Amino acid sequence: MVRMPSPDKSKGPSTSLNIFPGNWTIKTQQMLKAFELSFSQNWNPTQFPWDELDAKNFDPKPRIAQAYWMAKLALFEKSGIGAFGFGAVRAAELNYEDPTKKMLASITYDECRHDEVCRRACEKLCPNFPYGYKPQSDFEKDAIKGIESLYEEGKRYWSGFVKAWDTLPPEMIFAGFFFAEIGAETIFNAMRQTSKLEIYRQAFQNITRDETRHLVATMALLRAMAENFDIEQKLRITRQMKQGFIFLSPLLYRPKPDFWRLPSDFDRIDQEMENIARDAGLGVLTLEEKVKFWREAIEKKRGEVEEMGIEIPAIPEIGVEGVDVQVKKNETIATTF
């Protein structure tokens, strides 16, 4: 893949970036194959057995706890819609090869579909949750407070992500897209197996298949770009992996204060919600399971990443050995889910 230059800020985006003339160039066959799979692996969330989540089937706390977790997942799915959508436009403006542009657009659509799963689950369990839901108890107030605090931090993430395009070469941001997919593929597959309700098993089975395809595509993108990276740029990718761990920590581990500024009682509330949701049939993993599956996912891809000359960061929280990377508090995170 030809390394694309950073936009010339002095000329402004209207003259330095344009989606035309475009191209139908194919350089990365693995990217093309991943994109083509998106056609045969299409699925429709409207056809799932949503009545299984009818509010009358659950007591108040299990209803709220499930809606809480799905709303938490939605934060990261929404980050994927925005980040991959932004990336698809920028890839077109920089005239990247055809399947890369289309694959990024395809991933954006998949993230919309994943978010739709979250929306429909919340709507069946607790109509209007979380945006217009009126809590009726302290338990419900805690759930809303937790989600609202996460979404407020999501604003900080998005602001930093957008600004990163002004300070980092586009290829560096694109290269960091792969890390979240490593964890997502494994975690969702585990949830598919541990969920007790058919609606969740179907949803996570399809989401897992999407994430597997995303991982193939983002790894192909990284491999094509890494060929032109120098040592400093490869270290930057290592740093982005550590940032990815921090960004995803509220979902796949526990919130890391390196970025997340959450209420002092967030961990207690979050743990209670996850425990109740798990008992209700949503396959939320225990902390021990999250650590195990995320570590295994990274180790599974370690060889492939290191073959590109990119080192894995040390993540002692989940038992991953590697390069010690210091991430400053509130540092800009340019990754996606």
DOVEX-921135 format. One record per residue: residue in three letters; z, x negated, y negated of N, C-alpha, C, O in turn. Coordinates in pm, whole numbers, plus 50000, padded with zeros to 5 digits. Each point is the difference from the previous one (the first is absolute). Layout:
BEGIN
ALAZXYZXYZXYZXY;...
//
This chain:
BEGIN
MET500004991550119500005008549881500004991149876500734990249993;VAL498475013349911499944992449875501245002949919500345011749980;ARG500334978149973501195001849918499605005049862499194993849932;MET501385017450028499645006249874500844994349886501214998150017;PRO498184999149869500774994949886500845010949937499685011850012;SER501394984249921500815009549927499205005449882499174992949944;PRO501095019750019499285005649885500274992149873501104994949981;ASP497925004249933500144993349871500645009749902499345009049948;LYS501984989250026500735009549916499475000349857500165010049931;SER499204979150024499524999749862498855009749978499755004549888;LYS499544998850221498875009249988500425014650016499275009249963;GLY501934992650095500465013650021499425006050126498924995950043;PRO501775013750017499585005650128498665007049996499315000550101;SER500295005049783498755007649995498784991150019498955004850045;THR501164982249921498854991150013500134990550118498984995150051;SER502225002249995500174990350108500095006650138499834993350101;LEU500435019849902500165006950127499085012250003499935007649903;ASN499374994250210499125011650013499715002350147499844990450076;ILE500085022149966499735002850141498524998550034499645000250118;PHE499504998449782498574998450024499554985849969500554993749909;PRO498475001150162499065007350087500525002950140499365007450075;GLY501784986849963500485002550135499214992050103499134992149965;ASN501195010050163499274993150107500275007250132500935008050010;TRP498264988950089500265004450137500164987850091499675000450118;THR500834989049824500174987550072501125001150104501065005549972;ILE498694989250147501014999550106500194985550041499084993750053;LYS502105001149923500324986250037501104999550106500044990750081;THR500845019149918501154999950091499855011450100500295011549970;GLN499244985050150499745010150102501265007550041499955012050030;GLN501194981149972501255006550039500395010949899500555010350037;MET499154987249836500275009949898499105012250020500445011449987;LEU498304986150044499065010950023500455008550119499965012249994;LYS500464981350113500435007450119501235008449971500135011350048;ALA500794983149872501215007649964499635012349918500555010850021;PHE498514987549887499585011449919499325010650087500255011949983;GLU498904983850108499305009550086500965008050087499745011550032;LEU501404982350006500995007050080500615011849924500455009750061;SER499554989549807500605010749922499275013250020500585010749980;PHE498154988750059499255012350026500435006350132500275012050006;SER499794980050099500335005350133501485003250014500385008150085;GLN500464985849832501455002350010500495010249897501195000549971;ASN497925007349976500405010049900500945010450062499845003750116;TRP501145000849808500945010350048500385009249885499874996549883;ASN500615015350154500245010649902501465004450005500385007050095;PRO500444989349807501435003750004500245015049985501095004850032;THR497935002749921500215014449986500095006950136500475011450009;GLN499074981950095499985006050134501254997050082500085004250115;PHE500874988849828501224996750072500915012450012499865009449922;PRO501054990650175500915011550020501145000349899501164997650035;TRP498515005349839500994999349893501115010450013501084998149945;ASP498675012950126501045010250015501234994650072501085005849993;GLU498754983150076501144993750067501054995449899501174998450033;LEU498394999449842500924995849894500425011649911500504997849889;ASP499295014450157500435011649920501484998749968500814996550087;ALA499555006449789501384998349955501005007550087501134995450017;LYS498485015950038500935008150080500384993150131500945004350067;ASN498344985349971500284993050125501124989749987500424994150100;PHE500075003749778500984989449978501135004749911499835008749915;ASP501344985350105501115002149909499694992649869499104991649996;PRO501655011549898499684994149868499944984749998499064994449945;LYS501924998950112500004985349992498834993650074499354991149944;PRO500345013150179498814994450066498705002649925499104991650000;ARG500805019949935498805003049921499874990049886498954993849980;ILE502135004849944499994991249884499784985550042499254992749935;ALA501405003150171499914986050043498574996350040499524989249967;GLN499815019850103498614997450038499114999549877499154991249987;ALA501055018449922499205000249877500264987449919499084994449940;TYR502155001250058500364987749928499194988250054499414992449923;TRP500585006150210499314988350056498495000849977499374989949969;MET500075021950045498575001449978499654997649853498944994649969;ALA501955009449940499774997449858500134985149971499314994649913;LYS501574998750159500134985449984498734993150050499494991049934;LEU500015013250181498754994550050498875002449900499134991449981;ALA500875020249954498945003549906499924990349883498914997549948;LEU502224996850010499964990249892499054988650036499204995749916;PHE500884999550207499194988750042498565004150030499074992249978;GLU500755020050071498635004850019499305001649865498824996949987;LYS501925008049913499415001349867499664986449942499004998649930;SER501814991450098499684986549953498704995350062499224992949937;GLY500545011250189498764996350066498795006949939498944993949985;ILE501225018949981498895007249935499594992749872498824997249978;GLY502174999849939499714993649873499484985950014499014996349937;ALA501654995650146499654985950010498654997950068499174992349950;PHE500595014450163498714998550066498895006549918498874995049998;GLY501455016249935499005006149913499634990849885498824998549967;PHE502194995549972499764990349893499174988350053499074995449935;GLY501305000050186499284988950061498565003450032499114991549986;ALA500645021050057498635004050032499124999649876498864995550005;VAL501685009249883499244999749875499764985649956498894996449963;ARG502154995450043499834986149956499044992450091499224991749952;ALA500825010950178499074993550092498565003849968499104991750010;ALA500705020949950498655004349961499574993249870498864995649987;GLU502075003549918499684993749872499674985250016499194994549925;LEU501454999150173499774985750024498894997650102499734988650038;ASN499635022250006498854999150089500334993450134499234991950051;TYR501935011850006500344995250133499025005850101499275009449970;GLU500724984950150499075004850102500265014850031501115005049984;ASP497845001750061500015014550015501135005350089500715009149957;PRO499494985850166501055005950084501414997949944500885008050029;THR499354981649893501314998049939500285011049899501095005849999;LYS497944997149916500165010749902500265013450069500895007549960;LYS498334995350142500115012950068501275000950084500595010850011;MET499834977950048501235000250079501205002749912500905007450039;LEU499144986649841501115002449908500035014749958501085005949987;ALA497745000049993499955014349967500475008450119500685010049982;SER498954985850139500415007150120501524999650018500615010050036;ILE499984978449938501464998750011500685009149896501035006150028;THR498384994649853500545008849897500055014450050501005006949980;TYR497934997650084499975013550056501065001750108500665010450007;ASP499494979450079501025000750104501395001649940500815007850049;GLU499464984749844501315000949936500215014049942501125005250001;CYS497825001049947500095013949954500395009150116500825009149984;ARG498594988550131500285008250117501444998150047500665009650040;HIS499834978049955501394997450038500965006949904501015005750041;ASP498664993849830500835006749901499975015150020500995006949973;GLU497894998250073499895014450027500935004050114500555010949999;VAL499614980450100500965002550108501415001449940500755009050036;CYS499584981949873501325000549935500165012949920501045006550006;ARG497934997149919500075012049916500205012550085500855008449969;ARG498374992750138500095012050082501345000950073500555010950016;ALA499974977750028501315000150066501085004749903500825008450035;CYS499184986149845500995004049900499865014749962501005007049983;GLU497784997750005499775013849959500485009950106500505010849967;LYS499344985650161500475008950107501514999750011500635010550018;LEU499964977849970501444998550018500785005149878500955007750013;CYS498634987849870500705003349874498965001949890499694990549928;PRO499785021450058498955002449901500354994249863501115001449950;ASN497904991949992500104993649868500774986850001500254994249893;PHE500135000950225500714987250007499024988549985498935000450061;PRO501384989249860501194998549918499795004049853500975001449926;TYR497775000550032499695000949858500585012249932500454999249886;GLY499565012250183500495012249938501145006450075500295011849981;TYR500374980550105501065005550085501325000749924500394990449933;LYS500305021050077501305001949936501104998350104500195008950083;PRO500544980049914501044997550102501125010349993500405004449892;GLN500104999450227501025010250010501354994550045500975007550008;SER499114979650021501264994150046500034985349958498994994549955;ASP502164999250061500124985849968499094991750091499434990049956;PHE500445014350170499124993050094498565000249948499324989850002;GLU500245021749953498645001349948499844992449868498954994249975;LYS502105005849943499954992349876499864985250029499274992949930;ASP501425002350172499904985950038498584996750045499474989449967;ALA499935019750110498644997650049499024999049883499184990949996;ILE500925018349911499114999949884500244987549916499054993849952;LYS502215002550029500324988149921499384987550063499464991449930;GLY500625007650203499434988450068498504999149982499474989249971;ILE499845022050046498545000049985499614997149856499094992249975;GLU501595014149930499674997749860500214985549960499224994649921;SER501814999050133500234985949967498914991150057499594990349937;LEU499935012950182498894992450059498735001749920499284990349974;TYR500445022049986498765002649925500044993449862498964995749949;GLU502225003549990500124993049872499654985350017499354994049915;GLU501105000150196499674986050027498524998550033499414989549976;GLY500015021050080498564999850027499214998249871498944993850001;LYS501555011549889499344998149871499964985249965498994995049951;ARG502114997950073500064985749971499014992350088499334990849955;TYR500605013350172499054993450091498585001549949499264990349993;TRP500365022149970498625002449961499664992749871498914994649986;SER502015005349921499784992849874499744985350028499104994149941;GLY501685000050148499814985950035498714997650075499324990049978;PHE500335019250112498774998650078498784999849909499124991550015;VAL500835017749890498865000749909499924987549913498924994549979;LYS502235000949972500014988149915499584987550077499474990649943;ALA500795009450188499654988350081498514997049998499594988550015;TRP499595021949966498554997949996499594992049875498914994549995;ASP501985005049906499714992349879500454985550012499594991549921;THR501255005850179500564986550011499594992750128500094987750007;LEU499475019750094499604993950126498515002350025499475010549964;PRO499854979850096498605002350040499955011750098500895001350084;PRO498115007249908499925011750089500124996450147500635007350077;GLU498774981549964500044996550142501424997350048500305001950118;MET500574993749792501394997750039500725013350026500815001050092;ILE498895009049828500625013150021499455006550126500765005350081;PHE497944994249936499405005550122500574993450124500255006750100;ALA499964980349895500454992550117501415004250042500384998450115;GLY500395007049790501355004150033500105014050059501105004450035;PHE497785002649977500035013850048500395001250147500415010750045;PHE499464978650030500135001150145501435001450050500225006050105;PHE500764988649820501324998450058500675013250033500605001450107;ALA499315008349804500655012950026499435006650124500725007050072;GLU497994990949953499375006350117500584994650130500025007150100;ILE500444980549899500604994150120501215008150043500135003850117;GLY500754998949788501205007650033499715014750024500585006050090;ALA498524999749830499735014350010499455003850138500425009950059;GLU498654982149991499415003050130501075000850109500015009350080;THR500894981049921501014999250105501085010649984500395006450097;ILE500094995549780501075009649976499555014350030500745007550064;PHE498074996249891499545013750025499745002450148500215011150050;ASN499344978750020499795001550143501335002450071500095008150092;ALA500954984749863501335002150058500515014049969500625006450086;MET499144998549793500445013449962499265010750079500565010550032;ARG498194986849997499245009450084500695002050134500055011150053;GLN500484978249999500635000550132501415005749997500455005950099;THR500254992449790501405004449993500165014149942501065006050017;SER497924999349916500105013549944500105010350112499324998950103;LYS501535011049876500215010350102499175012549976499885008550088;LEU499554992649793499195011749966498524996650007499594989149959;GLU499615020150093498574997650019499294997749868499074992049993;ILE501355014949902499364998349870500094985549954499034994549947;TYR502114999350072500164986049959499254990650094499424990049955;ARG500595013050173499274991450094498514999749967499384989450001;GLN500055022449969498585000649965499734992649869499034992549989;ALA501835009849913499794993749870500064984750011499124993149951;PHE501925001850113500164985650007498984993450094499654988449982;GLN499885019050116498934994550085498754997449918499384989550012;ASN500255020149905498814998449917500214989949888499104992349969;ILE502085007749971500294990349896499984985950056499504990849936;THR501055007550185499984986850064498574995150021499704988349975;ARG499445020550069498604996150021499354995849870499224990449996;ASP501095016849896499494996149868500514986149962499234991549955;GLU502085006450063500594987349958499444988350081499854988949949;THR499855013550179499384989650082498644996249944499664988249994;ARG499575021849966498694997549940500154992849866499224991149967;HIS501775012949955500254993449871500364985350022499564991349924;LEU501235006150178500414986150026498804991450037499874988749953;VAL499245016750130498784992650036499204996749874499514988849984;ALA500355021049929499194998249879500644990349903499334991149948;THR501975010550026500654991349902500134985750052499974990649921;MET500185007850210500024986550056498624993649989499894988049974;ALA499065019850045498644994849984499764995849856499374989749974;LEU501145018149932499874996749858500744987249968499494991349929;LEU501725007450124500794987849978499284987950058499924989549936;ARG499575011950187499344988750066498784995349921499774988049985;ALA499465021449964498814996449923500374992849870499324990749959;MET501745013749978500414994149873500734986950017499834990849919;ALA500985008150188500834988150020499174987450017500494988949976;GLU498265012750065499144988350018499844992349870499764987950003;ASN500375018949884499804993649871501304997349924499984995149887;PHE501165008250175501284998049932500474985550010499824993550103;ASP500795001649789500624986950006501465001750044500445011250026;ILE500294977949983501375000450050500885009049914500815007850052;GLU499034991149818500825008149910499745014950017500935008149997;GLN497814995550023499665014250019500535005250133500445011450009;LYS499514980350093500525004150130501525002049994500555008950064;LEU500114982749858501445001849982500285013049926501015006550024;ARG498094997249887500155012749928499955011850097500735009749983;ILE498414989450118499935010650101501305000650079500485010850032;THR500084977649999501304999750067501045007149915500835007550051;ARG499114990049819500935006549907499785015149997500965007749994;GLN497784996550011499715014350000500525006850126500385011749995;MET499644981150116500565005750121501505002849982500515010450042;LYS500174980149896501445002149975500205011649902500935008050016;GLN498214992949884500085011249907499745013250072500645010249970;GLY498424989650125499715012150076501215004750079500275012050008;PHE500474978550049501225003450072501005006849906500635009950036;ILE499504984649844500945005649903499575013949957500835009149990;PHE497874992849984499505012949956500215010850106500405011249967;LEU499354985550158500095009850108501415001750054500235008450087;SER500714983649865501344999850059500715013650002500735002550095;PRO499115006449805500705012950010499535008550118500745008650049;LEU498044989149996499445007950110500164992950134500395006250099;LEU499304980949905499944992950127501194990950026500084993450104;TYR500865006149801501224992250021501115007049923500385011150036;ARG500144982849862500925006249905499684994049864499594988449994;PRO500595018849897499534995449870500524986249961501194997350006;LYS497874994149953500364986749954500145000249848499085004449931;PRO502064991050016500235000449855499144990349921500044999949877;ASP499184991650193499084991149930499055008049911499564995249895;PHE500125017050148499145008749920500665013549974500005004949887;TRP500555001250216500475013849993501345001049927500994993850039;ARG499015014149855501225002749921500415014450025499595009149928;LEU501224992850173500365013350047501485002849979500784990749983;PRO499635022050018501425003449981500894993150104499554996850110;SER501685000949853500924992650088500245007150133500334993650100;ASP499515019649902500235007450124498695003150074499995008150093;PHE498924985649866498715003250063500014996950148499585008450080;ASP500904979949960499984996150141500775010050086499565003650109;ARG501585000849843500815009650076499255013150018499945005550110;ILE499504999449782499265012750005498764998750088499725008750082;ASP499554980349901498784997850076500294999450149499285006050081;GLN501784986949957500364998850141500375013650058499625003250113;GLU501125004749811500395013350047498775008850020499895007050101;MET499194992649803498795008150011499184995950122499495008550073;GLU500374978649948499194995250113500645003950133499305003950093;ASN502024995149917500685003650125499805014850033499745003550114;ILE500405004949785499855014450023498555003550032499745008350087;ALA499314985449843498585002550027499654995850143499245006850068;ARG501324982049975499744995250137500525010150102499315003150097;ASP501885001949882500585009750092499205013150002500005007250099;ALA499314995749790499225012449991498654998950069499315010150018;GLY500304977750022498744998450072498984991249933498964997050059;LEU501304998749817499114990749930500354986050049501164995849991;GLY497864997050058500274987250065500344988549907499404989350010;VAL501555012849900500434989449910500684989250082500875002950082;LEU498754984749897500554989050078501374995849945500265001249881;THR500594993950208501264994349957499724986749931498904994550013;LEU502065000249914499814987249933499674989150102499144991549976;GLU501545008750136499744990050104498575001150050499354989850024;GLU500165022349993498625001950046499004995549894498984994050033;LYS501315008949840499114995649893499884984950000498894994649992;VAL502234998550018500014985450002499184994850118499184991049985;LYS501065014750131499314995650122498505001949990499234990750027;PHE500335021249935498585002949999499264992649889498874995650019;TRP501765003049864499324992849892499884985250032498974993749973;ARG502105000650085499934985950040498904997950104499234990449991;GLU500705018450108498994998850104498595001449941499074993150043;ALA500775015849860498695001949938499534987449929498844996150010;ILE502084997549917499644987749927499694988750097499034992649982;GLU501805006150121499774989250098498695002050074499344990450038;LYS500275022149982498745003050068498814994849920499004996050058;LYS501115004249810498914995749914500184985949946499124995049929;ARG501994998450103500284986849945498874990150028499534993149909;GLY500035006150215498984990450036498715002149923499404990449953;GLU500195022150034498765003149929500094996349853499044994949942;VAL502135007749997500184996649859500074984949981499384994749907;GLU501354998550177500164985549986498714992550027499804989049948;GLU499325016750134498694993950023499184999349871499114991649988;MET501185017149917499324999949871500624989949904499534998649887;GLY501514994450158500684990549914501055006449911500474993949905;ILE499905018650127501005007449923501295000650081499995004250116;GLU501114991849823501274999650071500775013149981499885006749898;ILE500894996750203500845011949997501284996849922500584989450019;PRO499855019749894501254997549928501215002250089499965008150093;ALA501114985049879501255002550072500565013449953500155002549880;ILE500165006150216500635013049970501215001050091499965006950102;PRO501124986249863501174999450088500615013650031500635001650104;GLU499185008249807500575013350023499515006250130500725007650064;ILE498054989149976499455005650124499724989150103499315002450100;GLY501234985649876499894989350099498664993050005499634994550104;VAL499625005549784498704993349996500174986349936500494998849888;GLU499094990950184500074986349948498704996649928498935005150035;GLY501174986349864498834996049926500364992249876501064993849993;VAL498055006549910500184992749876500995007349910499935012249984;ASP501004980349958500975005949910499315003249867499574991049929;VAL500325021850040499345004549877501035006949912500655009650041;GLN499504985449838500945005949906499275010549914499064996649927;VAL501375015850083499435010849920501005003549892501145003650028;LYS498424995549848500895002949888500295014949991499175008350036;LYS502014994849915500405013949983499035006949904499684994649894;ASN499875017450143499075008049920498604993949990499225004049914;GLU500474986550173498674993749997498925010350029500205009150080;THR498644989449855498895009150022499554999850145499814989350058;ILE500045022350001499555001150138498615006150004499795011149952;ALA499274981550104498595004550005499595002050144499114993150050;THR501555016250017499665003050137499795015150010500085007049899;THR499664998050220499815014350018500395003850141500284991350083;PHE499735021649945500425005150131498785005550072500125004950113;
//
